[in-house]
Amino acid sequence: MPAKDLKSVAIAAVAAATLMVLMALASPVFAAGQLIADGGLGGVLETKEHDVRVMVNNGVAVTEVEQVFVNKEDRIVEALYVFPVPKNASVANFSMWINGQEMIGEVVEKERARQIYNSYKQVKRDPGLLEQVNYKRFEMRIFPIPARGEQRVKVTYSQELEVDHDWATYVYPLATTVDGRRVNERTSGRFSFSLEAKSEVPIVQMESPSHGEEFVIAKHSEGYSQASLEVDGGDLSRDVVVSYNLERPQSGIDLITSKEANDDGYFMITMTAGKELEQQEKGMDYVFVLDVSGSMALDGKLGTSRRSIESFIEALGPEDRMEVMTFNLQPNLLFNELKPADEAGHKAAVEFLNSQQARGGTILRPALQTAYKYRDADRQLNVVLLSDGITESGEHRELLELIANRPAGSRVFSIGVGNEVNRPLLEQLARESGGLAAFLSPGDDFQRQAQAFRRKLTRPAMSQLKLQFAGADVYDVEPQTLPDLYHGSPVRVFGRYRNGGELKVNVNAEVLGKQVNESFETDLPQVDDANPEIERAWASHRVARLMDDERRNGAPGSLRDKIVELCESYSIVSEYASFIVLENDAEYQRWSIERKNEKRMGRDGAALEARRAALQQMREEALAQLGPEGVEKRIDEVSGQPNQNANQPLAANSPVTPDSPASRPAPRQSRGFDFNAGASPSRNNDSGGGGGGAIDPLTGGLLLVVGGYGVWTSRPRRPKVATRFDETTA
């Protein structure tokens, strides 16, 4: 077997060992959901129904979770529902059914929301509260649930899915530890999960690594697949994972917009690396840094991480060198130098790792400082950190300063296992060093995760990435500093613009060791009301960046007012702002809470219904292809004549209602452009679309945006012209 194939086989074992350990954890891992009585006296909560509806369009998922809680006590109780924070998730709505009517929540400053909630508890009236209690989880409180009564609630959140090695993976996180408290792990009635994925890049296959044949998978068209699971007594103690394989796109960018008539607009640019930018692996240096502090003893995190390092070392080639280090209060080195990744080195590493125990506190800074000493001027240094990120908050600033001052040619890759990890810190450490963070779910596909992560360790497809904008008065671009572009991980850029009209985008990057400069031109609309949710997407990224700034400056709370203003304006839950649900509109007025989210959800809801109608039409057209008549022989039921439209597919970017297909707007081409990186003869032209995997690279289409349900439509691009770019950059 060739050496490259042997490496691939070894790589596949990385997450295999990880997930086998995760599935054999001895520590109790529970689903979110516990009832406590007023005053903390305990109680019994039954989750009667738990229904999850997910709509994914071109890598962006919107999740609606609707649940019915039942109070089994003969007294009024308070329900506390705890659930992990999904990666890249932004809560878009929290609502409760009060007196038979759904009441939509509003976001207010966290302490004020808690005060309002507690004031209603004293008079036993209906409030609901949803908080982000820390970086790990959300808490939802509902009061009162009457004796033997029921309460229906709904939470909506959105997230950008990760795409690795042409696989998009959705994880619905359930498995978590709730401070050691006993929780209900099953529904007494229905548990249902439905996922619909629409993609302009063809979907090759769809599967559930976590639940396998429990799911029913239906492929309605080349770009639309559906997964469904429904059982009684559903298990709420393990994550639900659904993945689908995409046909690889070409490298490129795509542009999406949203703008109301009397307000500034919003845009999102998606950049994707294609197959033409793949490159051969070269020898590199690896320093594996394993956290052995006391917190790593929980949920088998140390054992999982230890076996992951062993498998990574097995996957290294003879041209690679390595060092293994553990740390709690101080670093502990295996070799004290870089050693070849050969059989002797692997054996020594296994013995060293097996001797480690989880104990003591966590101080990461000395470990990173020591890892940087291994930098060789002629080779890339990859520092692979395996940790839960649970370190002292006072150390965060020091760590980020250390990342900023790292030696040239070094990157940090963070790996977190399970749901009980400090995602924001691990992601920020990796991002600001030019690396990536990966988080493994117990239900995910181990081979796919391992292959994707090892592939990224080789080298980014594009580095030193910069965008420049001319025209349209672009401002407030997020992120302010762009990360490197890796295979299988699109880079998304959000921003605002004051004026519609001509926009020129210049892309600068280093590709395969040489500088590439590409220019594209398009028009930004004066009004684009099909995509209101892109506004929340921009605000969510801005909130995340401000939270990063607080950690970097070592000043928690210093940007609280700015963050709260954004959260209240765009209905975003954060560590500084929460959702509050009140009994009626009069109560919102009494507390001077503007119904901003109610208005926003109205816009989102209208777009959602149009989206669902379009997918329903696609299902019906797929169904019409079945049966003995065949496509050409189908007869119109009314006229008795052959159906002239039998072979006409639904315009993928046209929202419709099933009873009025003639009212659909004409489709518009995608504003997408291919890169000319010198690695492929492909180039922009007016006959074909461009772009990467997040939006249609060839034909254009519709895309459901972050945080909601709008249909993204695009306009024809204009011919490229020479232009001078201003100083607005990202």
N, C-alpha and C positions, 0 to 999 in steps of 0.2 A: 504494500500500500504506500503511495507517495507520502512524503513527509507532511505536506500541506493537509492531506486528508487525515493523517494521524492526529495532527493538531486539532482539526475540526471535531474529531471524535472525542478528544480529550476535553476540548472546550465544552462540549455538550454535557459533560459530567459535572460541570461547575454548579449549575443550579439544580441538577438532579440530586446531588448530595444535600444541597440546601433544603429542597422541598421535602425530602425524605425525613430530614430531622424535624422540620416544622410540623409534619403530620404526626410525629411521634412525641410531641411535647408533653411533658408530665405536668407542667403547671396548668392550673385551670384557666381556660380562655373562654370568655362568655360573649354572647351577643349583647348589643346595647339594648337596654330597656328595663327599668326598675321603677317600682312604685314606692314612694315614701309618703307617710301621713303627715298632716300639718303638725309641726313640732317634732318631726323625726321619730315618730313612734312605730314606724314600719307599716306594712300592709301587703296586700296581695293584688298584683296587677296582672291581668290577662290580656295578651295581644290577640284580639279576635281575628282581625284581618290585617294583612300587610301586602299592599299592592304596589309594584314598582313598574313605571312606564319610562322607557328610555328612547329618545329619538336622537340618532347620530347622523349628522350630515357632513361628509368630507372631513372627518376627524374631530368634529365638535359635538359634544354630547350634552343633552338637557335631560335631567332626571327628575321625575315627579314621584314622590313617595307618599302614599295615602294609607293611613293606619286608623284602626278602630281599637281603642283601649276600653276594657271593661273593668269596673271596680267590683271585686268579689267580696268587699267588706260591707258591713251593715252601718257604715259611717262615711262621711265625706272624707275624701283623700286627695292628695296632690300627686300627680303623675310626673315622674322624672324620666325622660328618655335620653339616653346618652349614645352618641354615635361618632365614629372616627371622622376626622377631617379628610375627605378624599384629596388626592394629589391634584393641584391646580384648580380646586373647586371654589366656586363663589356662590353662596346661598342667594337665590333670587327672590324667594317668597316663603312666607310662613303664614298659614291661615287655619282657622278653626271654624267648625259649624256650631253656631250659637242660635238657639231657637229656630232650628231648621234652615238657617241661612249661612252661607260661607262669608266669614269676615276676614278680609285681607289685612295682614299686618303692616306696620310701618317701622322704619328704622330710626332710633333715637340714641343719644349718648348712653353708654352702658349703665352708669350709675343712676341716671334719671329713669331709664327703663326699669331697673330693679326696684326703685322707689315706687313707681306707679304700680307695678305688679304687686308689691307687698301691701299697698294701700287697699287694693281690691280684695285681697285675701282676708282682711279684717272684717269685711262686710259680706264675705262669701258670694261675691259676684264673679263673672266669667272673664278672667284675663288669661293670656298665654304669653310666654316669654321664651325666646330662642337666643342663646348666648354662645359665643366662642369662648370657652373658659380658659383655653391655653392653645399651644401650637398643635395639640394632639386631638382635640375633640370639641364637638358642640354638645350643649345641653339644652333640652327642650322641657319646659315646665308648663303644666296645665293644671289650673285650679278654678273651681272645684269640680271634681267628678263625683256626682251624687252617689249615695249608697245604692249598690247594685246597678248603677247607671253606666252609660257608654259615652265616649267622646271621640269624635272623628277629627283628625288633623291632617294637614298636607304640608309637605316641605318640597320646594323646588330648588335645585341647584344645577349649575352648569360647569363644564370643565373641558379643557382642550386635551384630547387623548394623545398619548404618546404613540408614535409609529416607529417600530423597530424592525429592521430587516424586512420591510414591506408588510409587517403585521401590525394592525391597529388593535389595541387591547383596552377593553373597558373593565374596570373593577368596581363592584358594588361592595364596599367594605362593611363587614358585620363583626368579624372576630376582633374582640378587644377585651381588656381587663378593666373592670370598673372599680378601682380602689378596693379590690378584694370582696366586694359586696355580691351577694347572691342575686342572680337575675333570671328572668324567664327566657329560655332558650328556644322555645317553639311557639308557633301560633296555635290557638285552639281551633281556628277555622282555616280560611284560605290564605295561602301564600302564593302570590303570582308575580312573575317577572317577565316582561316583554321588552324586547329590544328591536328597533327597526334601524337599519343602516342604509343610507343612501349615499352613493359615491359616484362622481363622474369618472373616476378611475375605476375600471372594472374590478368587482369583488370576485376573486377566484373561489374562495371557500370560506365558511364560517363554522366555528366550533366553540364548545365550552370546555376549557381544560379543567374547570372545577367540578362540573356536574355531568359531563359526558352525555350519555344517552338519556338522561332525565330531560334534556332539552329536545324540542322539536325545531328543526331548522328548515326554512323554506326560502328558496331562491326564486324571486318573482321576475327578475330581469338581470341583465348583466351587471347593473349597478345598484340593485336593490335587493337586500336579503333581510330575513326576519328570524328571530329566535324567540321561543316561548316556553315557559315553564309554569305549571300550576299544580299545586298539591294541597292536601289538607294536612294540618299539623306540620307546617314548614319549618325546617331547621334554620334558626337565626344565629348559629354559632360559627358559621364559616362564610368566607367571602364568596360572592358570585362573580365569575370571570367569563367574559365572552370575547373572543378574538376573531378577526377576519383578515384574510390575506388579500393584498392589493397587487395588481400588476404594476411593476415599477414605472414611475413617471420619468420624464426628462427633467434636468435641472432647470429652474426658472423661478419667476416671481409672479404673484397675482395680487390684484388690488381690489378691495371691497370698500363701499362707502355707506354712510347713513347721514341724513341731514333733514332737519325740519326747516320750514320756510323762514322763521324769524330767529334762528339760532345758528351758531357755528356748527360745522359738520365734523364727522368722525371718519377715519379710515383704518383699514387693517391691511398690511402687506404680509404675504406668506412666501417664504423662500424655502425651496426644497432642493436637495442634492440628488442627482440621478446617477444612473449606472456608469455614465461616461466619465465620472470623476473618481471612480474606484482606482486604487493604487496598490502596488505590491507591499506586503509587510516587510519592515526592516528591523534589524536588531535594536532593542531598546532596553533600558534599565528600569527595574521595578522595585519599589520599596513598599512592602505590604505592612500596614500599620494597624494592629488589632487592639481594640479597646478591651481591657480585662478588668474594668472597674466593677463595683458591686452591682450597678444597675444592669449589667450585661448578663447576670445570672437569671434574670426574670425571663420567663417564656422561652427558655432554651436559646436565647440570642447568642451566647458565647459559643455553644456547640455548633450552631448553624454557621456562624462566621468563621470558626476555625476550619470546618470542613470545606467551606467555600474557598478559603486561601489554599488549602491543600490541592483542590481541583484546579485552581488557576495556575498553580505552579506546575502541575502535570501538563497543562496546556501550552506552556512556554516552549520555545524552540531553542536549539543549541546556540543560536546567535544572541539570545537574550541573557541578561544577568539579573541577579535578584539579591535582596536582603529582606529579612523578616524581623519585625519589631513588635513588641507588645508594650502597653503603657497603662498605668493608672495615675499614680503621683509622679512617676518618672519613667523614661523609656528603658526597655530591656532588650538588648540586641542579640541576635543569633550569631552572626558571622563577624560583625564589626568591619565589614567590607563587602563589596559586591562579588558574588560568586556565580559561576556558570549555572544555568538552570538544568543541571544534569541529574542523573539518578542519585548520586551521592548527596547533592544539594537538597533534592526532594526528600530523601530519607531523613536527613538532619532536621529539615523544617518540620516534618511530621512529628518527630520525637520532641522537638522544642514546643510546638503548639499543644501537644497532648499533655505537657507538664504544667500548663497554665491553669490558674483558677481565677474566678471572678471575685474581686474583693477590693475594698478601698474606694477612694474618691476618684474623680476624673479631672486631670489637668492635661489638656491636649497640646498646649503651646510647645513644651519641651520636645514632644514627639515630632511635631512638624519641623521644628528648628533642626533637629538631628537628621531627619529625612532629607532636608535640603542639602546637607553636606555631601550627599552622594552624587551630586550633579557633575557629569562629565561634559566638557564643552563640546565634544563631538557626537553626543548621543542625547536622545530625548529621555527625560526622567519622568516616569509616571508614579506618583504617590497614590496608592490605593488604600483608602481609609475605610475600615469596617468598624462602625460605631453606631450607638443609638443617639449620639449627639446630645445626651443629657449631661451637660457640663454647667459650671457656675456661670450665671448671667454676666458677672463681672469680667469673665474671661473672653466674652464674645468680641469686644473691641480689640483686645490684643491679638486674637486669632485673625481677625480681618485685616489688621495692620500687617501681620506676618504674611498673609496671602498677598497683599499689595506689594510687599518687598521681596517676594520670592525670586530666586535666581532665574535668569532667562533660560528657556527651554525646559521648564518644569511645569507640570500640571497636577492638580489634585482631583481624583475621582472618589466620590463618596458612595458607599453602599449601606443602605439601611434595610433591616429585616423586620417584617411584620408592620403593624400599625402603630405600635408604641415607640415612635422615634421622633426626634426633633427635626422634622422635614425642613422648616424654613432655614435653620442654621446650616444643615448639611448641604442644601441646595445653594445657599449663598457662598459657602466655602468653595464648592466646585465651580460655580458660575464665575466667580471673580478671579479664579485661577486659570480659566480657559478650559476647565474640565466639565464633567457631567456628574449628576447624582442619579442613582438607581435605587428603587425600592421594590423589594420582592414580596409578593403576596403568597400566602400558603397555597392558594388555589391556582396559581399561574402555571404556565407551561415552562418547565425548567430548561429544556433544550433550547427553546427559542430565546429565552432571556439570556442564557449564557452566550450563545452565538452572537446576539446583538451587542451585548456589552463588550465582549472581547474585540469585536469588529471596530467599535468606537475607540478602543484603547490605542489602535494603530496610529491614527492621525486624523485631524478634521479635514473635511473636503474643502472648506474655505476658512481661512483665518484672516485676522485683521480686517474684519468686515465693517464697512461704513456705507451709509446711505446719505445722499445729499438731495435736497428738494429745491426746485425753482418754480415759482408761481403758486397760486392758490393761498398764499400766506399761511404756510404750515407752521404749527407750533406744538409744544408739549408732547414731544415724541417719547414713547416708552417702548423698550428700555432705552435709557440715555446712552449706554454703552452696549453695543451689540455683542452677543456671544459668538463663538465660532460655530460654523455650520457643520454638523456631523451627518453622516449617512443615516437615514431613517429618523431623524429628529428635525422637523421643520423649525425654522426660526420665524416667529411672528412679531411684527412691529405694528404698534398702534400709535395713532396721533390725531390731531385736530387740524381743521383748516377754516379760515374765515371767509374765503371767497371761492365760489365755484368757478370752473373754467379750466384753462390749460394747466397741466402739471407735468413737470419733467422730473424723472427720478434717475439719479446716477448711482450705480453700484460699483464700489471699489473693494477688492479682496485679493488675497494671495491664494492662488490655486496651483497645486503641483509645483510650488517653488517659484512661480512667476506672478507678477501683478496683472490683474485683469480689471478693465474699466469698461462698464456697459452702461448705455443710456437708453431710457425708455420714455415715451410720451403718451399721455392719455388726458381725458377730460374728467374733472370732478363735477358732480351735479349740483345745481342750486337747491334742489329738493330731491330727497330719496327717502321715502317713508316706509319702504319695505323692510328695513333692517334696524329697528329701534334698539335691539339688544346689544349691538356693537358698542353703544354708549357705555353700558355697564362693564363690558369687557375692558374698554380703555381705562375706566375708573378703577377697576379691580387691580390691574397691573400698576397703576399709579399708587394705590394704597400699599401694595406689596413692596414697591420700591421705597416708599417713605418708612415702612417698618424696617427694611434693610438699613436705611440711613441711621435710624435710631440705634440699631445694634452696632453699626460701624463706629458711631460717635460715642458709644457707651453712655447714652443719655436716654433711658427709657422714659416715655411720656413727653419728651421735648417737642414732638411734632403731633401731639394728640389732637389739638384743635384743628389742624389741617386735615388729619385723617378722618375725624368725626364729621367735618363739613362734607367731605367727599362721600362718606358712607351714608349720611342722611340724604344727600342730593341724589344718589344713584342706587339707594336701597341695597347696601352691602353690609353684611355682618363681618365684624372684625373683633379683635380683642378690646376695642374701644367703643364699639357700637353694637346694639342688639335689636332684634325684632320684638315688637310688642303688639299683641292682638287685643283689642278692646271690644266691648259688647255691641256698640253701634256707633254711627257717625257722630251722634251728640257727645259721646264720651271722648272721641278724638278732639272735637272742638273744645271741650271743657279743658283739656290739657294743652290746647294750642298746638296740636300735631297736624301738620299739613298732610293731606292724602296724596303724597307724591307717588308712592308705590302702587296705590290703587289705579292711578292714571297710567303708570308705566305697564302694569300687568294687563290693563285693558288693551293697550297697543300690542303687547306680546301675545295676548290671547287670540286676537284677531288673526295675527300671522300664523299662530299655531293651528288654528282651525283650517286655514287655507292649505297649510302644509299637509295636514292629515288627509284633507280631501284629495290632494294630489296623489298621495301614496295609495289611498283607497282606489283611485282611478287606475293606477298602475297595477294593483292587485287584480282588479276586475278585467283589465285587458290581458293580463297573464292567464287568468282563468279562461277567458274566451278562446285562447289558443288550444285548450284541451277539448277532447270529445271526438266522435267519429266523423263529424263533418269536415274537419280540417280547416285551415285558415282560408284557403281560396274558395271553399264551398259553403261558407256560412251564409245564411239567408236572412235578410232583414225581417224581423218578426211582423212588422206592420205592413210593409209594401210587398213582401214576398219576393223582392228583387235581390240580387247579390249585393252584399254589403261592400260598398266601394271604399269604406274607411277601415276595413278589417285589418289591413296590414299597416295602418298608420300608427306609429308609436306615439305615446304621450310626449309632448314637448317637456323635457325634463326641467326646464327653468320656468315653467308657467303654472302658478298656483291656480287651481280650478275648484269648482264645486261639481259633484257628479252630475247634477241635473242641468248644468249650463255650460257644457264644454265650449260652445261657440263664444262665450264671453271671455275666454282666456286671452291675456295680452300676448302679443307676438314675442318670441324669444329674442334675447339680445346676446351678442357675443361676449365672451369672457375677456376682461382686461388682463390678459396673461401674456407673459413674454418668456422666451427661452434664453438661457445664457449662451454666450459664445466664449467658452473658457479655453478654447484652443485644444480641447481634448476630444472634440466631436465636430463633425462637419455641419451639424444642425444649426440653423440660424432663424431669426425672426422672419416671418413673411406674412403677408396680409391674408393668405388663404387658410392658414392654420392658426390655432391658438397657441398659447405658450404655457409656461408655468409648471408647478410641481404638484405634489400629491395632495395638498390641502384643497386645491380648486382644480377644476378640469384643465389638464394640460393641452387638450386638443380641441374640444368642442365647446367649452363654456358650459355654464349651467347654474343651478341654484345651490346655495349653501346656507345651512342653518347656522346662525351666528352664536357666539358665546353668550350664555346667560339667557337665552330665550328661544323664540320660535319663528323668527322672521325669515323670509325668503330673500336670499341675496341674489340680486340681478345685476348684470353687467352690461356695459355699453361698448360699441366698437372702438377699438383703439385707432388713434390717428397716426399718420406717417411720422417717422422719427425725424426731428430737425436738430440742427446744432443749437446749443443754448449755453448760457453762462449760469452756473449754479451759485446760489446764495450761500449764506453761512449756516442755514438751518440743517443740521446733520444729526445722524444717529449712528 
